[in-house]
């Protein structure tokens, strides 16, 4: 198993430890955020902490559920960020910066709205960031690591799906493309999966689309020449 690093302030140690333990017992399969080095550019994939492997090499949409522990209905410690340094091409002792973009998307049935009436806070160790202003959390790369921040939506949030955008960066590497976590707060599974599908279909371009865009950009340059 991983040697999980825990950096908690004394005031929050007991509550966050109880929260992490209760969520860790959930049976639902999920992927943590696996950041890896692809020839100097950071990529994200689906990391399976049970098998300690990058089960999905390229993954940019992650899923998480609030309320798996009724004691903490508006918080979760999934997804975490994890990996085995030798397998993901990162040096032990280096630091992954997880950058949280400002703005929390709220599912409206056909897309996501943005505003300031809802927000999400992400806590890891002594650092706390939120979607109102954005911010960065630092994760230390060790031989094998399985690190879990606490994600919390404001308690006035209505049932729905909530979208957070992030990037991963490190000194000496190109920053990753944006990746996304879609959180479910009390939606039935079918409605929630519709929101996840929407992100995959409308925000994440398919590899073939990227190739076409590249060809189109080349054609434009040729015409301008």
N, C-alpha and C positions, 0 to 999 in steps of 0.2 A: 504493500500500500504506500501511498505518498506520505511524505513527512510534511504535514500541513503547517504552514507558518501562521501564527496568530499574533497580530499586533493590535491590542485593544487598550483603550484607556480604562483606568480603574472604575470609573463611574458607569461604564457600559459593559464591562467584562461579563458579569453574571447574565444579564439579559441576552447579550449577543451569543454567548456560549450556549445557553438554553435554546435559542432560536436555531443556531446552526445544527445542533444535535437533533432537534426535532425534524428539521427538513431533511437531514441526511438519511433518515429512516424511511423516507418515501420510496415506494416501489416503482414509480413511473420512470421509464427510461428517458434520459435526456442527454444532450451533448453539452459539455462545457465549451468555452471559447478556447480553441487551440491556436496560438500564434506561432508561426514557423517561418523560417528563412528560405526564400526561393531566390537564390542567386543575388542576394543583397536587397531584396524587396520583401517586406513583411506581408504574409498572407494569413487568412483565418480559415480554420477548419473545425470539424466537430471532434472534440477530444472526449474519449470514453475513459473516465477515471477508474472504472471497474477493471478494465483490461490494460490500462496505462498505454493506450495506443491512440493515434490520430485516425479514428474510424472513418471519417469523411475528410478527404484532403482539402477540398474547397467548399466552404460553407460561409455564407454571409448573412443568413437569417436564422436567429436562435429563438427558441420558445421557452416560456417560463409561466408558472402558475402562482398567483397569490392565493392565500387561504388554505394551502394544504395542511397547515397547522392552524386550527381555529383560534388558538391563543394569539396568533399574530396574523390576523386576516388581511392586513395591508402590507405585509413584508414577506420577502423570500431571500434565500441565499443562493438561488440559481438564476442565471448560469454562473458558474465559477470560471476561473481561468487556470489552465493547467497544461502540463506537458512533461516530457522527458528530454532534458537538454540535448543529449547525444542524438536523439531521434529527430529533433526539430531544427537542428543547425544553429542553436544559440549557445553562447558562452555562459557557463555557470558564473554567477556573480553579476551578470548584466541585469538591467532593469527594463521591464516592459512598461511603457506609459500607455495607459488606457484613457483616451481623451473622450470626454462626454460632451456632445454637442448641445447647445442651448435649444430648448424647445421639446415639448412632450406632445407626441401625436395622439389624438383621441379618435377611435374608429367611429365613423358615422354611417356605416353600412355600405358605403361605396368608395371610401377613401378615408384619409386621416385629416382632422382639423388640428390647427395649432393655436394656442392662446396661453394666457397666464392664469386661467382659473384652476388649472391642474398642474401639478409638478411631481417630480420624483426625486428622491434623495438617495445617493449611493454612498455608503460608509465602508471604509476599509482602514483598519487601524485607527490612527489619530486623524485621518483625513476624511472629510465629508465634502461631497460635491453635489450639485443639483442641476436639474434641467432648466431652471430659470436663468442661470448665468453660465452653465457649463463648467468644465474643470477637468483635472487630471488626477488619476489614481496610479500609484506606482506598485509594481509587482516584481519581486526579486526572483530571478531564474536560479533554481538550484538543480541538483542532479535529477530529481523528480519533484514536481510541485503541484499542488491542488489547492488553490486559494479562492476563497469565497467572500466577496463583499456582500453587504446587506443592501438590497434594493427595497425601497419603501415608497409607496404612492401616498399622497395626502389622504387623510381619512374622510374627507368630504367627496372623494372621487366616486362617481356613479359606476355601477357595473358596466364593463366594457373591455375593449382591447386597447392597450397603450403601447406606443412605439417610441423607442429610444435609439438614437443614432450615435455611433462611436467610431473611432479609429484607433489603431495601435501604432506606436512609434517607438524607436530606440535610436540611441546614438550610433551613427555609422550605417544605418539602414534606411531605405526608402519607406516612407509611411504607407501603411496598408490602405486599400480602398475602404470606404465606409462600410461598416457592417451594422446590423440591426438586431435588437431584441424586442420581440412582441410579447407583451405580458397579458395574461388573461385574468381579469378581475370579475369572476362570477358569470361569465357568458357560458351558454351551453357549448359543447365541443364543436358542433357544426358551424355555429356562427363565428366562433373563435378561429377555426381553421380557414374560414373565408377571409378573415383579415390577414392571416399569415400568407395565404395564396395571393392576395392582392399585393402584398409587399414583394413577393417573388416575381410576380408578373409585371408590376409597374415600376418598381424601383431598381431591381437587380436585373441588368441586361443579360440575356442569354449569350453564351460564347459566340454563336453564329451572328448575333446582332453586333457584338463588338468587332468581329471581323469585317462586317459590312461597313460599320462606321469608319473603321480604319481605311478601307478601300475608298469610301466616299471622301474622306479627308484628303487622301492622296490625289483623287481626281480633281478636287477643288484646287489643290496646290498646282497641279499641272495646268489647269485652265488659266489660273492667274499668271502662270509663267508665260 
